[in-house]
Amino acid sequence: MFSVLEPYHLFADPMRYYNAMLEDIEAARHYILIETYRIGNDVVGVRFKDALIKKAKAGLEIKVLVDAWGGAAVSNGFFDELTKLGAEVRFFEKIKFNSDIFTRGHRRNHRKLLIIDDEITYIGSSNLTEYNMNWRESVLRIKNELTLVFKKIFKQDFGIYNKYVFVKANYLRLVKHHGFEILRDMPSITRQRIMRRYIHMIQHARQKVEIVTPYFLPGYKLRKALMDASQRGVEVKIIIPKRSDVNLVDILRNKYLGQLHKAGIRFMLYMPHNLHAKLMLIDESSFSIGSPNFDYRSFRYMYEIILAGNEPAISTQVQQHIQTTIENCEMFDYGQWERRSLINKFFEWLLLPFRHLL
């Protein structure tokens, strides 16, 4: 069924891309590499584990990299049968409850990749959990030579999973391949390569900026780039969930919405369930798809990855994804925002000092 989805197919529905992934795993002949922030000890996680066990019994190379914080639910025995069959499972930067927990412990690997047989890559927003089955996501299936590039990136991540000190420059190099660019971030207050790329894309927009994100807490430079774009006549549209799964972020983001709305930026609030997709589209041609949220935490403290480019076969699908999302949105109501309660304003102020960690 999914063999016809080549070379690019953008998924939004978790059930469809889970089925596509499992079908591709079933057809794998040589190796399967998985990198994810979270895999659940639930129906979805068990389905993937069982599929990997079957392929391990067939002699395939299996490597799994799960963030230690996000993967806490599967850290005790979940993968035992798989590892006994020769698969390698690693947990990225296990939490150490010591004086370093506040400087190191919250720096998590948020990247999501599935790589199969030098042929197929999945990259996007979704974890492997039942928790997000009703969410709207963004997962791109790629079937071409880009997979070789992602394979190399995965192996770099797999190699540094527990290293406290390493040469970051070796793992932050911009990767260019046939018109695509792969950008990676690691925890840094100053580098923030993905944020800088977003600012560059916004600054060079001529007609339209469209952003889809579950969590919207942009820093000053991003806010300024968005407002400057709007003031020079660019249509700036930001799609966020009306209610995400992180209530504290929803409270704090409200502090920014009024100011940005007055600057001409239009917010669309996704209604049905949580919106967890992470997309940017500039002038309906230049796109970004990957793992980062549009917030301080992703840009400063997380290991993130994006694929950027101008491939029409992808940008057209990103535009379709955004348009369908908007059809299920309501407009931000500035008058209602102005009338929000004093208690809401108080909590916005109270949470502001913690905006980098939410």
SULHU-V830811 format. One record per residue. N is the residue number from 1. RES is the residue in one letter. PSI is psi in whole degrees, 0 to 359 (* if undefined). OMEGA is omega in whole degrees, -180 to 180 (NA if undefined). NEAR is the number of other ideal C-beta (glycine too) atoms within 12 Angstrom. Layout:
[[N	RES	PSI	OMEGA	NEAR] [N	RES	PSI	OMEGA	NEAR]]
This chain:
[[1	M	312	-172	13] [2	F	358	178	24] [3	S	340	-180	16] [4	V	353	-176	11] [5	L	61	-177	26] [6	E	152	-2	19] [7	P	350	-177	24] [8	Y	135	174	31] [9	H	124	-179	36] [10	L	122	179	42] [11	F	150	172	35] [12	A	332	-175	38] [13	D	119	-178	26] [14	P	319	-179	33] [15	M	319	-178	23] [16	R	316	-178	24] [17	Y	332	172	37] [18	Y	315	179	34] [19	N	321	178	23] [20	A	315	179	34] [21	M	313	-178	40] [22	L	324	177	31] [23	E	319	178	24] [24	D	322	176	35] [25	I	317	178	37] [26	E	324	-178	25] [27	A	354	-177	24] [28	A	145	-178	30] [29	R	340	-173	18] [30	H	305	-177	20] [31	Y	159	176	31] [32	I	126	180	44] [33	L	128	179	42] [34	I	129	173	47] [35	E	123	-176	45] [36	T	153	175	46] [37	Y	321	-175	41] [38	R	136	167	38] [39	I	134	-171	42] [40	G	148	169	30] [41	N	68	-172	25] [42	D	190	-176	21] [43	V	314	-178	19] [44	V	311	-180	31] [45	G	319	180	33] [46	V	323	177	24] [47	R	317	179	27] [48	F	319	179	40] [49	K	314	-180	36] [50	D	322	178	21] [51	A	321	178	34] [52	L	321	178	41] [53	I	317	179	28] [54	K	318	-179	24] [55	K	328	176	34] [56	A	321	177	29] [57	K	332	178	17] [58	A	358	175	22] [59	G	10	180	16] [60	L	153	173	27] [61	E	125	-180	28] [62	I	126	174	38] [63	K	133	-180	34] [64	V	129	177	42] [65	L	115	-178	39] [66	V	137	176	45] [67	D	138	-175	39] [68	A	327	179	30] [69	W	306	-179	28] [70	G	331	-178	35] [71	G	20	-177	37] [72	A	329	-177	21] [73	A	343	-178	28] [74	V	20	-175	32] [75	S	342	-175	23] [76	N	92	171	12] [77	G	351	-175	14] [78	F	322	-175	28] [79	F	11	-173	34] [80	D	312	-179	15] [81	E	322	-180	20] [82	L	314	-179	33] [83	T	329	177	21] [84	K	337	178	15] [85	L	4	176	22] [86	G	357	177	20] [87	A	153	176	31] [88	E	123	178	27] [89	V	126	180	35] [90	R	145	177	32] [91	F	124	-172	33] [92	F	121	175	35] [93	E	78	178	35] [94	K	143	-177	25] [95	I	131	176	23] [96	K	117	-177	18] [97	F	77	178	10] [98	N	197	-176	11] [99	S	348	-177	9] [100	D	356	-171	15] [101	I	327	-177	15] [102	F	342	179	15] [103	T	335	-177	15] [104	R	325	-170	23] [105	G	331	-177	22] [106	H	8	178	29] [107	R	102	-168	31] [108	R	154	174	37] [109	N	107	-174	43] [110	H	5	-176	45] [111	R	149	179	49] [112	K	114	-179	48] [113	L	143	167	52] [114	L	125	-174	47] [115	I	131	-174	43] [116	I	121	164	40] [117	D	36	-179	24] [118	D	18	-173	25] [119	E	320	-168	28] [120	I	135	174	40] [121	T	139	167	45] [122	Y	131	177	50] [123	I	141	179	48] [124	G	215	-167	49] [125	S	347	-162	46] [126	S	139	168	48] [127	N	174	-180	42] [128	L	75	-176	46] [129	T	155	173	33] [130	E	338	-175	24] [131	Y	326	-173	26] [132	N	21	-174	38] [133	M	331	-180	26] [134	N	2	-177	19] [135	W	161	171	34] [136	R	122	-173	43] [137	E	183	174	42] [138	S	106	-179	48] [139	V	122	-178	45] [140	L	126	173	49] [141	R	127	-180	43] [142	I	132	175	43] [143	K	85	175	28] [144	N	194	-173	25] [145	E	350	174	18] [146	L	334	-180	36] [147	T	326	178	35] [148	L	325	178	24] [149	V	314	179	30] [150	F	328	176	40] [151	K	317	179	32] [152	K	319	179	26] [153	I	315	178	37] [154	F	313	-177	41] [155	K	329	174	24] [156	Q	313	179	32] [157	D	319	-179	39] [158	F	327	-178	31] [159	G	336	-177	20] [160	I	18	-170	26] [161	Y	332	-178	30] [162	N	20	-179	20] [163	K	127	180	19] [164	Y	323	-178	14] [165	V	129	175	8] [166	F	167	-178	17] [167	V	100	-174	13] [168	K	327	-178	20] [169	A	329	-180	13] [170	N	338	-174	16] [171	Y	9	180	33] [172	L	6	-177	27] [173	R	136	174	19] [174	L	129	180	23] [175	V	123	177	26] [176	K	136	-178	15] [177	H	108	174	23] [178	H	48	177	18] [179	G	351	176	20] [180	F	156	172	35] [181	E	135	176	30] [182	I	119	-180	42] [183	L	140	179	38] [184	R	144	173	44] [185	D	147	168	39] [186	M	163	-177	39] [187	P	123	180	31] [188	S	136	176	24] [189	I	333	-171	16] [190	T	326	-172	13] [191	R	292	175	23] [192	Q	60	-174	32] [193	R	320	-178	34] [194	I	318	177	42] [195	M	317	179	37] [196	R	323	177	24] [197	R	319	177	35] [198	Y	316	179	44] [199	I	316	179	30] [200	H	316	-180	23] [201	M	318	180	35] [202	I	318	-178	38] [203	Q	334	-178	22] [204	H	6	176	20] [205	A	140	179	31] [206	R	330	-175	18] [207	Q	318	-170	19] [208	K	138	171	27] [209	V	124	178	43] [210	E	127	-177	41] [211	I	132	174	46] [212	V	124	-178	44] [213	T	144	178	43] [214	P	330	-175	41] [215	Y	121	-172	40] [216	F	95	175	43] [217	L	71	-176	39] [218	P	145	175	39] [219	G	178	-175	26] [220	Y	315	-176	16] [221	K	320	178	20] [222	L	317	179	40] [223	R	318	-180	31] [224	K	318	179	20] [225	A	319	179	35] [226	L	315	-179	41] [227	M	320	178	27] [228	D	319	179	24] [229	A	315	-180	36] [230	S	319	-177	28] [231	Q	339	176	17] [232	R	12	172	20] [233	G	6	178	14] [234	V	136	175	28] [235	E	118	-179	24] [236	V	120	-176	36] [237	K	128	-179	38] [238	I	124	-178	47] [239	I	122	-179	43] [240	I	159	176	45] [241	P	145	175	37] [242	K	319	175	28] [243	R	116	177	22] [244	S	187	178	32] [245	D	2	178	21] [246	V	95	-172	24] [247	N	325	-179	19] [248	L	323	177	23] [249	V	319	179	34] [250	D	319	180	31] [251	I	312	-175	30] [252	L	323	-177	34] [253	R	332	-179	42] [254	N	334	179	36] [255	K	329	-175	28] [256	Y	336	-168	36] [257	L	318	-178	36] [258	G	313	-180	24] [259	Q	315	-178	24] [260	L	325	176	36] [261	H	318	179	28] [262	K	335	177	18] [263	A	2	175	25] [264	G	2	-180	23] [265	I	134	-177	37] [266	R	127	179	30] [267	F	134	175	38] [268	M	132	-176	32] [269	L	115	-178	33] [270	Y	131	-168	36] [271	M	315	-165	20] [272	P	305	-179	20] [273	H	204	176	25] [274	N	138	174	31] [275	L	115	-176	43] [276	H	5	179	40] [277	A	153	-179	47] [278	K	96	-174	48] [279	L	150	168	51] [280	M	138	178	49] [281	L	126	-179	44] [282	I	124	177	37] [283	D	32	177	24] [284	E	23	-179	26] [285	S	312	-179	28] [286	S	126	-174	35] [287	F	160	167	43] [288	S	135	176	46] [289	I	137	-179	49] [290	G	216	-171	47] [291	S	339	-171	47] [292	P	144	169	49] [293	N	167	-179	45] [294	F	66	-175	45] [295	D	169	-179	41] [296	Y	313	-172	35] [297	R	314	179	34] [298	S	315	-174	46] [299	F	330	-176	40] [300	R	321	-163	32] [301	Y	354	-173	32] [302	M	152	169	39] [303	Y	113	-173	43] [304	E	168	179	47] [305	I	142	173	45] [306	I	154	168	43] [307	L	127	-179	51] [308	A	151	179	38] [309	G	193	-178	34] [310	N	19	-178	23] [311	E	116	-177	27] [312	P	326	-179	16] [313	A	335	177	26] [314	I	313	-176	36] [315	S	326	177	33] [316	T	318	179	20] [317	Q	324	176	30] [318	V	317	178	44] [319	Q	319	177	28] [320	Q	319	177	24] [321	H	313	-178	38] [322	I	316	-178	39] [323	Q	317	178	22] [324	T	323	177	24] [325	T	315	-179	38] [326	I	326	179	27] [327	E	342	179	16] [328	N	28	-178	21] [329	C	162	166	26] [330	E	154	-180	19] [331	M	146	172	21] [332	F	133	-177	29] [333	D	103	-177	19] [334	Y	321	179	21] [335	G	318	178	11] [336	Q	323	178	18] [337	W	318	179	25] [338	E	330	-177	17] [339	R	8	-179	12] [340	R	154	-170	21] [341	S	160	177	14] [342	L	327	-180	10] [343	I	323	176	11] [344	N	317	178	24] [345	K	323	179	20] [346	F	315	-179	15] [347	F	329	173	22] [348	E	314	179	30] [349	W	319	-178	17] [350	L	322	-176	17] [351	L	344	-174	25] [352	L	317	-179	22] [353	P	344	-177	12] [354	F	13	-174	20] [355	R	335	-179	28] [356	H	344	-174	23] [357	L	356	-176	25] [358	L	*	NA	30]]
